[in-house]
Structure formats: C-alpha cells, structure tokens
Amino acid sequence: MLLGAPAHAQTAAPATVVALTARTPELSTFHKLVQQAGLNASLEGSGPVTVFAPTNDAFKAVPAAAMDKLSKDPEWLKSVLSYHVVPGALKAGNINANSALTTVNGAQITASKAGDFVTVDEGLVTQADLVAGNGVVHVIDRVLMPAVKK
C-alpha cells in the first residue's frame, strides 16, 4: 500500500463477469465474441457463474477453419462460448483432483487440480479467481470445444 493513500482506494470488483473481461486486455477476443454472440445479457445477470475465459493467444491457436466457422455460425459460437460457463461461483481452491462440472448448455467438462495447477479439460488456468459481482473468471490458455452433435 502506498503511504498516504486511503485504505479504501483499492479497486472494487467489477459488477459482472462481462465488465471484468472488458477491462482485461488479454481477454479482449473472448469479450468481443461474447458481445457478437449476444451472450452478454445472460452473463450480466445476477448469477453466480464461473467463466473459464480463453486468452487472445488461445484464440490465435485455434485453426483458421474453426475460427471461420465461429464467425459465420452464430449458434456454434454460442455453443462454444457457453461451454466455458458453469453455474455457481467456483474458486480454484474448491476444485478437487477431478471435478465433473456441467456447463450452462448441459455439457460435461472436467476441472482437475494437481498441486497449484488447475486444468479444465485441456486448458491450463493461467490466472485464477478474478472476482466479479456476479461470479468468478478463470483465465485459461486454450479454447475448449464441445463435441459436435451429429
């Protein structure tokens, strides 16, 4: 703490997970896609929700054909983004060795913890427990893709 700075000068948590992603530079692609998919209203609700938000670099690693499909197929985009959202506020400390989680679109993902490392399916949590008024955001290094329904 800086000398002379009032104790209450700490930055308040953003009101929503959407506001949190908006002010986190490495999540700008995720934030833009949430807006494009029209999911901001559901992520600005009272929650609580847990969002596993891929970084900009994670989106850059997605094959061009898959990103093209996301940009042209609004339902697929919603499905992929919803696959990163779990009901309830789940902090990293509450994740067990293998925790089966149900996403908001009904799919199953697995969160695992080994020592200080937390993974979600194939994604590594690089920044945990970013708290917003309506939930928690964990930054991950990979875009999670749901199984394609036939």
Buried (B, 14 or more C-beta within 10 A) or exposed (E): EEEEEEEEEEEEEBEBBBBBBBEBEBBBBBBBBBEBBEBBEBBBBEBBBBBBBBBBEBBEEBEEEBBEBBEEEEEBBBBBBBBBBBBEBBEBEBBEEEBEBEBBBEBEBEBBBEEEEBBBBEBEBBBBBBBBBBBBBBBBBBBBBBEEEE
